[in-house]
Amino acid sequence: MLTPATIDRVVAAALEEDAPWGDITSEYLIPENATAEAELVAREAGVFSGGAVFTAAFRLTDPAVKVDVLAEDGEFFRPGAVLAVVTGPARPVLTAERIGLNFVQRMSGIATLTNLYVAEVAHTGARIADTRKTTPGLRAFERHAVANGGGHNHRFSLSDAVMAKDNHLAVLAQKGVSVTAALQAAIARLPHTTHVEVEVDRLDQLEAVLAAGVGTVMLDNFSLEDLRRGVEQVAGRATVEASGGVTLETVRDIAETGVDVISVGALTHSVRSIDLGLDVRITRRD
């Protein structure tokens, strides 16, 4: 998902937002021929993500700036680790600094948080997955970071898979349409490669959904006991996903109910950026 074209498009927009008519501080204060060297340094431990994005911020500002990324995406780092080295003309280094940091700090924060969730369920067969609760325009970046942290990606967009949620089912009920029949009709028209998932919020909804032959059932905001009962009721007829209010404190117990997937919106909508710094040193002024 995180293609070079996507990176360049998003990073270029961010640079334009930050310096729409140029960086007047650097242009008026820093000598044109000054050069700089900067190190991307970790202030705390975490999991790295966004090396290509960080590089693009400087490359798109000035191709003369060189970035050596020293950490691989998905690599754990400790405080004090040097994650990248930036060298080149001082003005563009200073101009791109904040945008490069913003992206890599957020992406590394997502990767780090995801890794904590993954560790909590490592003794089970459950996968940790993200959701569509991403920052508009940054989904590919944030989904990449989740994968770097050891998590899995849910459908990327509304175009990728059928996912009937409570509001869809409510419309069918209001129209007096059988859920089973509606799902079967949809499945009959869909390409055979398209996955179908249905969200339920009560155990008594399960059989009508399973009868349609869906691929995944999402048990939304279920108690631990009802999750266990749901897993038993599904009995391998579909993938079982748990969702709703999942936290680091509750995810282990949820995984131990036997669900296959746990989707966690907090991976992207409530993440804290990792503390990384770019220490800049001017290397030539004449």
C-alpha positions in Angstrom: 0.0 0.0 0.0 2.8 2.4 0.8 4.1 2.9 -2.7 6.7 5.5 -3.8 4.0 7.4 -5.6 1.8 7.6 -2.4 4.7 8.7 -0.3 5.7 11.5 -2.7 2.1 12.7 -3.1 1.4 12.9 0.7 4.8 14.2 1.7 4.8 16.9 -1.1 1.4 18.1 0.2 2.7 18.3 3.7 5.8 20.3 2.6 3.6 22.7 0.7 1.4 23.1 3.7 4.4 23.9 5.9 6.2 26.2 3.6 3.7 27.5 1.0 5.9 30.4 -0.1 9.2 29.1 1.1 11.0 28.8 4.5 11.7 32.5 5.1 13.6 31.9 8.4 16.2 29.7 6.7 16.3 31.8 3.5 17.0 35.0 5.4 19.0 33.7 8.3 21.1 30.8 7.0 23.9 31.5 4.5 23.1 30.0 1.1 26.3 27.9 1.0 26.1 26.6 4.6 26.0 22.8 4.9 24.7 20.7 7.7 24.8 17.2 9.2 21.9 16.0 11.3 21.2 12.7 13.2 17.8 11.3 13.9 18.2 10.2 17.5 15.8 8.1 19.6 14.8 9.7 23.0 13.0 6.6 24.1 12.7 2.9 23.1 10.4 1.9 20.3 9.8 0.2 16.9 11.0 2.1 13.9 8.7 2.9 10.9 8.7 5.4 8.1 12.3 5.4 6.8 11.2 6.0 3.2 8.8 8.7 4.3 11.5 10.5 6.3 13.9 10.3 3.4 11.2 11.7 1.0 10.8 14.8 3.1 14.4 15.9 2.4 14.6 14.5 -1.1 11.5 16.4 -2.3 12.8 19.6 -0.6 16.2 19.4 -2.3 17.7 16.3 -4.1 21.1 17.5 -3.0 20.3 16.4 0.6 21.5 12.8 1.4 19.7 10.6 3.9 21.2 7.4 5.2 18.6 5.5 7.2 20.3 3.2 9.6 17.3 1.4 11.0 15.0 -1.0 9.1 11.2 -0.5 9.3 10.0 -2.9 12.0 13.4 -2.8 13.9 13.4 -2.3 17.7 15.5 0.6 18.9 16.7 1.8 22.3 17.1 5.4 23.7 20.1 7.1 22.2 20.1 5.1 19.0 21.0 7.0 15.8 18.3 6.0 13.3 19.3 8.1 10.3 21.9 10.6 9.2 21.1 13.6 7.0 23.7 15.6 5.2 23.6 18.4 2.6 22.8 22.1 2.2 21.7 23.5 5.5 18.6 25.5 4.3 16.7 22.5 2.9 17.7 20.3 5.8 16.2 22.8 8.2 13.1 23.3 6.0 12.3 19.6 5.8 13.2 18.8 9.4 9.7 19.1 11.0 7.8 17.3 8.2 10.2 14.4 8.3 10.0 14.2 12.0 6.2 14.4 12.2 5.8 11.4 9.9 8.5 9.2 11.4 7.5 10.0 15.0 3.8 9.1 14.3 4.6 6.0 12.3 7.0 4.7 14.9 4.5 5.4 17.6 1.9 3.3 15.8 4.5 0.5 15.2 5.5 0.6 18.9 1.9 0.5 20.2 1.0 -2.3 17.8 4.0 -4.3 19.0 2.7 -4.0 22.6 -0.7 -5.4 21.6 0.9 -8.2 19.6 3.1 -9.2 22.6 0.0 -9.5 24.8 -1.6 -12.1 22.6 1.5 -13.9 21.4 0.6 -17.1 23.4 -2.7 -17.4 21.5 -3.7 -17.8 17.9 -5.3 -14.3 17.7 -4.2 -11.7 15.2 -4.1 -8.0 16.0 -5.6 -5.9 13.2 -6.1 -2.3 12.5 -9.4 -0.5 11.5 -10.5 2.3 9.1 -10.2 4.7 12.1 -7.1 6.3 10.5 -6.1 9.9 9.8 -7.7 11.0 6.5 -5.1 10.9 3.8 -2.6 9.0 5.8 -4.1 5.5 5.8 -1.3 3.9 3.8 1.3 5.4 6.1 -0.5 4.2 9.3 -1.4 0.8 8.0 2.3 0.3 7.0 3.3 1.2 10.5 0.8 -1.4 12.0 2.4 -4.1 9.8 5.9 -2.9 11.0 4.7 -3.5 14.6 3.7 -7.1 13.8 0.0 -6.4 13.3 -2.2 -7.2 10.4 -4.2 -4.9 8.1 -8.0 -5.0 7.8 -9.7 -4.0 4.5 -8.0 -1.0 3.2 -11.1 0.8 2.0 -14.8 0.4 1.3 -13.9 -0.9 -2.1 -11.9 -3.9 -0.9 -14.4 -6.2 0.9 -18.1 -6.4 1.9 -18.5 -5.6 5.5 -22.1 -5.4 6.7 -22.3 -3.5 10.0 -25.1 -2.8 12.4 -26.5 0.1 10.3 -26.6 -2.0 7.2 -28.5 -4.7 9.1 -30.9 -2.1 10.6 -31.8 -0.9 7.1 -32.6 -4.5 6.0 -34.7 -5.1 9.1 -36.6 -1.8 8.6 -37.4 -3.0 5.0 -38.4 -6.4 6.3 -35.7 -8.1 4.3 -34.2 -11.4 5.5 -30.6 -11.0 6.5 -29.7 -14.4 5.2 -31.4 -13.9 1.9 -29.9 -10.5 1.4 -26.4 -11.8 2.1 -26.8 -14.8 -0.1 -28.0 -12.6 -3.0 -25.0 -10.3 -2.5 -22.5 -13.2 -2.4 -24.1 -14.7 -5.6 -23.3 -11.4 -7.4 -19.8 -10.8 -6.0 -16.6 -12.0 -7.5 -15.5 -15.2 -5.9 -12.4 -13.5 -4.5 -14.3 -10.9 -2.5 -14.4 -11.5 1.2 -17.7 -11.0 3.1 -17.8 -10.0 6.8 -20.8 -9.2 9.0 -20.9 -7.5 12.3 -23.3 -8.7 15.0 -23.9 -7.3 18.5 -26.0 -10.2 19.8 -25.5 -14.0 19.9 -29.0 -14.5 18.5 -28.0 -12.8 15.2 -25.3 -15.4 14.5 -27.2 -18.2 12.9 -28.9 -16.1 10.3 -25.5 -14.7 9.3 -23.7 -18.0 9.2 -26.4 -19.5 7.1 -25.5 -17.2 4.3 -21.9 -18.6 4.2 -20.0 -15.4 5.1 -16.3 -15.5 5.6 -16.0 -13.6 8.9 -18.3 -12.6 11.7 -17.4 -9.7 13.9 -18.6 -9.9 17.5 -18.9 -6.3 18.5 -18.7 -5.1 22.1 -19.3 -8.6 23.4 -18.6 -9.6 27.0 -15.8 -12.2 27.5 -18.4 -14.9 28.3 -20.4 -14.1 25.1 -17.2 -14.1 23.1 -16.5 -17.6 24.3 -20.0 -18.7 23.5 -19.8 -17.0 20.1 -16.6 -18.9 19.2 -18.3 -22.2 20.3 -21.4 -21.4 18.3 -19.5 -20.5 15.1 -17.5 -23.7 15.5 -15.1 -23.0 12.7 -17.8 -22.1 10.1 -16.3 -18.6 9.7 -13.4 -16.5 11.0 -14.3 -14.9 14.3 -13.3 -11.2 14.9 -13.7 -9.4 18.2 -14.0 -5.6 18.2 -15.0 -2.7 20.3 -13.3 -0.9 23.1 -10.1 -3.1 23.1 -7.3 -1.9 25.3 -3.9 -3.2 26.3 -5.4 -4.1 29.6 -8.2 -6.2 28.0 -6.7 -7.6 24.9 -5.1 -10.7 26.5 -8.4 -11.8 28.0 -10.2 -11.3 24.7 -7.6 -13.3 22.8 -7.9 -16.2 25.3 -11.6 -16.6 24.4 -10.5 -18.2 21.2 -11.3 -15.5 18.6 -9.2 -15.4 15.5 -8.8 -11.6 15.0 -9.0 -8.7 17.3 -9.4 -5.3 15.6 -8.1 -2.3 17.5 -9.0 1.2 16.5 -6.7 2.7 19.1 -3.6 1.6 17.1 -4.2 4.6 14.8 -6.8 6.9 16.4 -5.3 7.2 19.9 -1.6 6.7 19.4 1.2 8.8 20.9 4.1 9.8 18.7 7.4 8.5 19.7 10.0 11.0 20.9 12.6 11.3 18.2 14.9 14.3 17.7 16.9 15.6 14.8 20.2 17.0 16.1 21.5 19.4 13.5 25.1 20.7 13.2 26.2 23.3 10.7 29.4 21.9 9.1 30.3 24.8 6.8 29.4 28.5 6.8 31.7 30.1 4.1 
